[in-house]
Amino acid sequence: MPKKKEPSFEEALESLETIVKEMENGDTSLSELMDQYAKGVALSQKCLKALDRAEQAMDLMVKEEKQKVQELELKIEGE
């Protein structure tokens, strides 16, 4: 059985926004709210992990010097 495709960050965020709107609507049963809440927590964790990976990638600056690639930590003032 093929592995289920993981949603992209944008797809996960869109699904999370839809869940929030449905929950705010107030027409959902308690059982459905609990299911939606669990899905929302999983989606939010996925989004947070994706943002963390992106932040880590941006913290490295790649520099090519004398035909060698160096990774340098990006220092931002105020951090």
N, CA, C and O of each residue as an XYZ file, in Angstrom:
316
protein
N       0.843     -1.184      0.000
C       0.000      0.000      0.000
C       0.885      1.244      0.000
O       1.771      1.368      0.846
N       0.656      2.177     -0.947
C       1.500      3.366     -1.020
C       1.316      4.253      0.209
O       0.240      4.338      0.801
N       2.406      4.899      0.555
C       2.390      5.808      1.704
C       1.571      7.049      1.354
O       1.666      7.577      0.246
N       0.767      7.507      2.313
C      -0.051      8.696      2.108
C       0.841      9.925      2.002
O       1.740     10.125      2.819
N       0.582     10.747      0.982
C       1.380     11.957      0.755
C       1.136     12.955      1.884
O      -0.007     13.271      2.215
N       2.212     13.437      2.461
C       2.124     14.458      3.506
C       1.728     15.787      2.862
O       2.235     16.137      1.796
N       0.826     16.522      3.506
C       0.450     17.828      2.951
C       1.617     18.816      3.078
O       2.431     18.737      3.998
N       1.664     19.733      2.135
C       2.681     20.786      2.201
C       2.337     21.722      3.351
O       1.254     21.635      3.929
N       3.253     22.608      3.678
C       3.008     23.597      4.733
C       1.753     24.398      4.411
O       0.899     24.610      5.272
N       1.653     24.839      3.161
C       0.521     25.667      2.759
C      -0.796     24.893      2.857
O      -1.807     25.440      3.296
N      -0.783     23.616      2.446
C      -1.986     22.793      2.536
C      -2.379     22.561      3.993
O      -3.558     22.625      4.340
N      -1.393     22.294      4.839
C      -1.666     22.072      6.254
C      -2.225     23.335      6.900
O      -3.156     23.264      7.703
N      -1.668     24.476      6.557
C      -2.140     25.745      7.116
C      -3.567     26.035      6.654
O      -4.394     26.495      7.441
N      -3.854     25.769      5.391
C      -5.200     25.987      4.858
C      -6.207     25.070      5.561
O      -7.306     25.506      5.905
N      -5.841     23.820      5.771
C      -6.713     22.881      6.477
C      -6.945     23.337      7.914
O      -8.059     23.251      8.432
N      -5.894     23.815      8.542
C      -6.004     24.308      9.919
C      -6.951     25.509      9.989
O      -7.765     25.605     10.907
N      -6.846     26.415      9.030
C      -7.739     27.580      8.997
C      -9.192     27.150      8.793
O     -10.099     27.733      9.387
N      -9.416     26.137      7.961
C     -10.766     25.622      7.730
C     -11.337     25.020      9.011
O     -12.500     25.246      9.346
N     -10.519     24.258      9.717
C     -10.952     23.652     10.977
C     -11.337     24.728     11.987
O     -12.359     24.611     12.663
N     -10.527     25.768     12.088
C     -10.825     26.859     13.036
C     -12.155     27.519     12.686
O     -12.964     27.783     13.575
N     -12.392     27.789     11.397
C     -13.655     28.412     10.981
C     -14.842     27.524     11.329
O     -15.867     28.011     11.806
N     -14.702     26.205     11.088
C     -15.780     25.268     11.393
C     -16.051     25.225     12.898
O     -17.203     25.167     13.328
N     -14.990     25.253     13.685
C     -15.155     25.218     15.131
C     -15.802     26.506     15.647
O     -16.612     26.469     16.573
N     -15.446     27.633     15.052
C     -16.011     28.916     15.475
C     -17.467     29.071     15.063
O     -18.208     29.857     15.653
N     -17.870     28.318     14.047
C     -19.236     28.401     13.535
C     -20.254     28.052     14.603
O     -21.328     28.652     14.651
N     -19.934     27.087     15.463
C     -20.821     26.731     16.564
C     -21.869     25.693     16.215
O     -22.685     25.345     17.068
N     -21.876     25.184     14.991
C     -22.865     24.190     14.568
C     -22.315     22.769     14.611
O     -22.865     21.874     13.969
N     -21.252     22.558     15.351
C     -20.574     21.266     15.369
C     -20.851     20.563     16.690
O     -20.856     21.186     17.752
N     -21.083     19.243     16.607
C     -21.320     18.466     17.826
C     -20.022     18.348     18.624
O     -18.930     18.578     18.105
N     -20.169     17.986     19.885
C     -18.997     17.846     20.746
C     -18.032     16.794     20.199
O     -16.817     16.991     20.221
N     -18.571     15.690     19.713
C     -17.739     14.625     19.154
C     -16.939     15.125     17.946
O     -15.747     14.844     17.818
N     -17.608     15.862     17.071
C     -16.923     16.421     15.893
C     -15.894     17.465     16.312
O     -14.816     17.551     15.722
N     -16.225     18.260     17.330
C     -15.276     19.257     17.829
C     -14.002     18.588     18.335
O     -12.898     19.068     18.078
N     -14.158     17.486     19.052
C     -12.992     16.770     19.573
C     -12.140     16.216     18.439
O     -10.912     16.281     18.490
N     -12.797     15.666     17.408
C     -12.061     15.154     16.247
C     -11.329     16.289     15.530
O     -10.158     16.158     15.173
N     -12.027     17.393     15.325
C     -11.424     18.545     14.651
C     -10.267     19.117     15.468
O      -9.243     19.523     14.918
N     -10.445     19.143     16.789
C      -9.386     19.642     17.666
C      -8.127     18.781     17.523
O      -7.020     19.306     17.405
N      -8.302     17.467     17.534
C      -7.156     16.557     17.399
C      -6.461     16.750     16.048
O      -5.233     16.769     15.972
N      -7.255     16.891     14.990
C      -6.672     17.134     13.663
C      -5.934     18.475     13.650
O      -4.849     18.590     13.079
N      -6.530     19.477     14.282
C      -5.915     20.803     14.321
C      -4.590     20.807     15.064
O      -3.638     21.464     14.642
N      -4.527     20.075     16.165
C      -3.276     19.986     16.922
C      -2.190     19.335     16.068
O      -1.055     19.811     16.033
N      -2.537     18.246     15.382
C      -1.558     17.563     14.525
C      -1.092     18.477     13.391
O       0.098     18.523     13.078
N      -2.020     19.198     12.780
C      -1.652     20.113     11.697
C      -0.785     21.265     12.209
O       0.175     21.661     11.549
N      -1.119     21.797     13.378
C      -0.329     22.910     13.916
C       1.094     22.454     14.251
O       2.049     23.207     14.057
N       1.236     21.222     14.755
C       2.579     20.702     15.031
C       3.374     20.552     13.743
O       4.568     20.853     13.709
N       2.714     20.086     12.677
C       3.380     19.948     11.385
C       3.847     21.319     10.885
O       4.971     21.462     10.405
N       2.983     22.312     11.001
C       3.334     23.665     10.549
C       4.495     24.227     11.366
O       5.409     24.834     10.808
N       4.464     24.029     12.678
C       5.541     24.536     13.538
C       6.875     23.868     13.208
O       7.912     24.531     13.211
N       6.859     22.571     12.926
C       8.085     21.869     12.550
C       8.625     22.391     11.233
O       9.833     22.567     11.079
N       7.727     22.640     10.273
C       8.155     23.167      8.977
C       8.768     24.555      9.133
O       9.778     24.867      8.502
N       8.157     25.382      9.969
C       8.705     26.723     10.216
C      10.057     26.649     10.916
O      10.960     27.428     10.611
N      10.198     25.722     11.848
C      11.469     25.548     12.548
C      12.572     25.120     11.578
O      13.688     25.637     11.630
N      12.249     24.167     10.688
C      13.244     23.734      9.692
C      13.640     24.894      8.775
O      14.814     25.049      8.438
N      12.667     25.698      8.376
C      12.954     26.842      7.510
C      13.839     27.852      8.231
O      14.764     28.409      7.640
N      13.555     28.085      9.505
C      14.362     29.021     10.284
C      15.801     28.522     10.422
O      16.747     29.299     10.295
N      15.961     27.223     10.682
C      17.298     26.649     10.796
C      18.057     26.766      9.485
O      19.254     27.051      9.482
N      17.366     26.548      8.372
C      18.012     26.659      7.066
C      18.438     28.093      6.792
O      19.485     28.333      6.191
N      17.632     29.035      7.228
C      17.961     30.437      6.982
C      19.065     30.934      7.903
O      19.693     31.957      7.630
N      19.304     30.206      9.001
C      20.362     30.601      9.922
C      21.747     30.264      9.377
O      22.757     30.707      9.924
N      21.793     29.490      8.314
C      23.077     29.169      7.703
C      23.250     29.980      6.438
O      22.348     30.044      5.603
N      24.390     30.588      6.298
C      24.701     31.347      5.115
C      25.781     30.571      4.367
O      26.798     30.194      4.951
N      25.564     30.339      3.101
C      26.519     29.564      2.317
C      27.428     30.533      1.564
O      26.969     31.484      0.931
N      28.716     30.265      1.650
C      29.700     31.127      1.012
C      30.636     30.253      0.189
O      31.160     29.257      0.687
N      30.845     30.625     -1.066
C      31.771     29.886     -1.903
C      33.066     30.686     -1.980
O      33.074     31.859     -2.354
N      34.148     30.028     -1.620
C      35.441     30.687     -1.603
C      36.494     29.701     -2.086
O      36.607     28.596     -1.555
N      37.258     30.096     -3.086
C      38.316     29.260     -3.644
C      37.798     27.864     -3.971
O      38.413     26.856     -3.621
N      36.673     27.828     -4.640
C      36.023     26.604     -5.108
C      35.659     25.643     -3.970
O      35.537     24.436     -4.182
N      35.489     26.185     -2.774
C      34.998     25.416     -1.643
C      33.754     26.102     -1.106
O      33.644     27.328     -1.137
N      32.839     25.319     -0.625
C      31.609     25.870     -0.059
C      31.728     25.845      1.457
O      32.046     24.817      2.055
N      31.467     26.985      2.059
C      31.504     27.099      3.510
C      30.117     27.475      4.001
O      29.427     28.295      3.395
N      29.724     26.868      5.097
C      28.479     27.271      5.745
C      28.832     28.108      6.967
O      29.595     27.675      7.831
N      28.275     29.292      7.028
C      28.515     30.198      8.142
C      27.195     30.474      8.842
O      26.154     30.582      8.195
N      27.238     30.586     10.140
C      26.024     30.905     10.875
C      25.679     32.358     10.642
O      26.527     33.243     10.761
N      24.427     32.591     10.309
C      23.940     33.938     10.051
C      23.636     34.618     11.371
O      22.793     34.147     12.134
N      24.305     35.705     11.642
C      24.092     36.463     12.887
C      23.189     37.655     12.585
O      23.468     38.449     11.687
N      22.119     37.764     13.339
C      21.181     38.874     13.154
C      21.216     39.717     14.416
O      21.090     39.198     15.525
N      21.390     41.024     14.237
C      21.459     41.930     15.380
C      20.171     41.886     16.181
O      19.082     41.785     15.617
N      20.297     41.960     17.478
C      19.129     41.979     18.344
C      18.690     40.613     18.840
O      17.743     40.518     19.621
N      19.358     39.555     18.401
C      18.974     38.214     18.861
C      19.896     37.748     19.938
O      19.735     36.642     20.453
